[in-house]
Amino acid sequence: MPSRRLFFALAAVLIAPTAHADEGMWMPGQLAEIAAEMRSAGFRGDARRLADVTRPPLSAVVRVGGGTGAFVSQDGLLLTNHHVAYGVIQYNSRPEQDIIEAGFVADGRAGERAANPDFRVLVTVGFDRVTDDVLAGARGRTGRAYFDAVDTASKRIVAECEQSGDVRCSVANMYYGTDFYRIRQLELRDVRLVYAPPRAIGNYGDEIDNFMWPRHTGDFTLLRAYVAPDGRPAGFSPDNAPYAPPAHLRVATTGLHAGDYAMLAGYPGITFRHRTAGEFARQVTHTLPQRVAVFDALIAAVEAAGRDDADVRTRYASQLQSLKNNRKRAAGELEGLLRSDAVRQRSDDETAMLARTRADELGGIEALRAVLAEGDAVAERDLLLGLVASQTQLMRAALLLERLRVESAKPDAERETGYQTRDHALIEGVLRQVQRRFSPSAEQAVLRTLLERYQRLPDAQRLPAFDAAFGRTPDALARALDAVYAASALGDEAARLSRFAEARDGRALEDDPLLALVRPLVAAQLEVEGARKAREGELLRLRPAYMRALFAWRAGQGRAVYPDANGTLRISYGRVEPLSPRDAVTYAPVTTVAGIVEKHTGAAPFDAPQPLLDAIARGDFAGTAEASLGTQPVNFLTNLDTTGGNSGSPVLNARGELVGLNFDSNWESVSASWWFDPRMKRAIHVDMRYMRWLMAKVYPAPALLEEMGLPAQ
């Protein structure tokens, strides 16, 4: 068997001549091998420069919260989506000063507002292959032992990497256990809100237009990153200075047209295109329908809790937006996979692949299927219990504190990732931000929604500790929640932080009813986690055989070979392209301000602000108009390969200038995280000329335009 290094070098050689410009979330290091294809597509730069994430222009592209962003000035000014920064905007909003609705323009740097304390910007400063080091201790092991060997090696690599104290490190798994990379990132913790358009611009159309085309949304926000006076990352302080990034992007003053080259750099979340046919089937028959149902229920619970309470609506605005987006994404993914008949096509593809796979590889692939089936048997339970933590504030805090106490009793190197000393600042930030995002009535409504569904699970999926804590009926659950939330002191920030200090040292936590409730729950979760890690160890061991067979098969077909997205920096390239989703329907690739007026009803979500309507009526688009249209462009379409996490990714022209900001995909391509269809896959971007026009003539910020090197007109 050839070495992994040789295999992937061979795969690159086989695939490069036939890679298609419209598919592929490429690792930067792969771009030199497809330089000719990029050049043919219209790229005018040197693809070899894109192989180094520490050099311009990629060194300007950063991870921002749960999405992507890019520096646009030498003073740490950072451009991302309105919806990526929505939590920051919500954190700084009050019923009496609702900047979600009104928008925000900082009055100089002194007027910039601190983001929520758990918000982070990550600047990638290193990317190195560490496969041999990670897998050295795993060879010959199985199950939990295999997982632990990989986990121990990864933690050691991270600890060694972070010895300087200036970087945040991680180990990324590429090709499902086949290849591993060490990533070094500067973690910027002092991030401030600089400019945000009103909700009716930044989220024009809301859920009605979400994942739809045509769009007319100004989905952008400007933040600024700060560091300590000595240039090192630090928490918020009035003494901090703007961060000087290694590079910043130049905003173009011209736009793109149909057929023009476009390129995107960003941090896509997760794709599943290299998964098994069985996983495709499970996604359609179980996972996506379950997600749609539970998100529908959560949305209804949060909306009901805030129906007559403006304070609850403000506190839960960001969470509700996220729930709606996730619900619509799941529904669109399900519809898309059914429309494309992806399960059958993937099954046929896998059957043909296995017919050409060596016999000694087939046994491992069958074993892989058996392990996946074990995970399927508890998938709904794990979904619900995961949401109990991620969709709550006080319950999440209690679970965090108890788990931190358990982990802190161990040597730091043996603690679970996320609970080591390196994670204390982030945990503290999570505990501090609770105050502005919590309502007892709303949280109990969320928990009742999730735990009542849990109570209906088959006995085989139930955990005795959860039954003991919450009972087996909705009435018992309601009584338990009412009692514990009425008596808990964790709603007070000082109470949370005092217990954080105890948990951080591994000491017993001061008594609290909610902490007493979660103590056996965390113990039960640790048992569940142990079983999951055993399965994950087998998946890490067995999937490489599947990947070798799959890539050999796809290489023979001349199909693109790139790793599934996993939150690491990727490049996609293609062109501006119209969309014809069905018979006799064709969409142009550019929208204009005329569509804003056409959609305007005066009621949310199509309630364009009066200053915007007045500016459109004046027709003063000098310097930002599209000459071929004679008016102001708003959004545009490309065929770039994107998924969740690419929100806020900069879109560049053939010269590497910033022409757009990615923020969405069309409805027909939501399922592209699993199945790529070049006929339907489109990405939706804010045209930078719309941002410039808004900042020049609608909600003026001349100093920011000047900082970006742009005319204020």
Secondary structure, DSSP 8 states (H G I E B T S, - for coil): ---HHHHHHHHHHHHGGG--TTS--B-GGGGGGGHHHHHHHT--S-GGGGG-TTSTTGGGEEEETTEEEEE-STT-EEEE-TTTSHHHHHHT-BTTB-HHHH-EE-SSGGG-EE--TT--EEEEEEEEE-HHHHHTTTTT--HHHHHHHHHHHHHHHHHHHTTTSS-EEEEEEETTTTEEEEEEEEEE-EEEEEEE--HHHHTTTHHHHTT-SS------EEEEEEE-TTSS--S--TT-EE---S----B-SS---TT-EEEEEE---B--TTS-HHHHHHIIIIIHHHHHHHHHHHHHHHHHHHTT-HHHHHHTHHHHHHHHHHHHHHHHHHHHHHHTTHHHHHHHHHHHHHHTS-HHHHHHHHHHHHHHHHHHTTHHHHHHHHHHHHT-SHHHHHHHHHHHHHHHTS-GGGS-TTSSGGGHHHHHHHHHHGGGS--HHHHHHHHHHHHHHHHTS-GGG--HHHHHHH-SSHHHHHHHHHHHHHH--TTSHHHHHHHHHHHHTT------HHHHHHHHHHHHHHHHHHHHHHHHHHHHHHHHHHHHHHHHHHHHHT-------BSS-EEEEEEB--EEEETTEEE-SEEEHHHHHHH--SSTTS---HHHHHHHHHT--TTT-BTTTTB-EEEEEE-----TT-TT-EEE-TTS-EEEEEEEE-GGGGGGGT---TTT--EEEEEHHHHHHIIIIIS--HHHHHHTT----
